[in-house]
Amino acid sequence: MKLYIVGAGPGDPDLITVKGLKLLQKADVIMYTDSLVNEDLVAMSNPDAEVLQSSGMALEEMVELLVDRIRSGKTVVRLHTGDPSIYGAIMEQIALLKAQGIEVEIVPGVSSVFAAAAAVGAELTIPDLTQTIILTRAEGRTPVPEREKLRALAEHHCTLALYLSATLTKKVVRELVDAGWSEDTPVAVVQRASWPDQLIVRTTLKNLDEDMGKNGIRKHAMILAGWALDPNIHDKSEQYRSKLYDKTFTHGFRKGVKE
């Protein structure tokens, strides 16, 4: 007995993995969060499948339905937006399923952080500028561990990717500035990354809250912050070239040439 937890990707139906799509096409039962997953993707599934919408369900109700269908011998897919491992609330589902003797297989998906980076044409890890990305969120009604407060994480001065933080931009700005970030730090906000109505806002830390308000962005947004998001970064590319393609650098597949 097994449940397949499949990452649906950020929105564009074409961004699901081949493995994930194959499972959708053979599933007898599909449960998905109808407030987040693209209906066009669900329409690509087995036309005879039972489709269950989970946005109005509590945890126990979801798991009870999943267990019932799996024990009936059906192939069941739980379709999660983005990648299930990031803010997917899958641990609690897996725990209850394991208690019922049901195995879980997770199929990864494209996270909105990568869809957002692609939308703005950004490399988030640039040599000699930043080699670290922190995926996190601002603290709102749901607390974060004390050592993971945004100000503490921001002190690393690397690229930040903020989920679930569109309504907390005043706090974001305050905590990053308190961590020593320049108000001129570039920020890119992508709302509904990869969807047809995708919206991109390029701004700075100083103007982030104002520009979010002007554009009416309060949900479904990825906030990318740091100097890797500089819209003029390509004009400075010679400063930040990697060793990978440096003709003077020797590695296992190529001997460097002295200039």
Buried (B, 14 or more C-beta within 10 A) or exposed (E): EEBBBBBBBBBBBEBBBEBBBEBBEEBBBBBBBBEBBBEEBBEBBBEEBBBBBBEEBEEEEBBBBBBEBBEEEBBBBBBBBBBBBBBBEBEEBBEBBEEBEBEBEBBBBBBBBBBBBBBBEBBBBBBEBBEEBBBBBBBEEEEBEEEEBBBBBBEEBBBBBBBBBBBBBEBBBBBBBEBEBEEEBBBBBBBBBBBEEBBBBBBBBBBBBEBBEEBEBEEBBBBBBBBBBBEEBEEEEEEBEEEEEBEEEEEEEEEEEEE
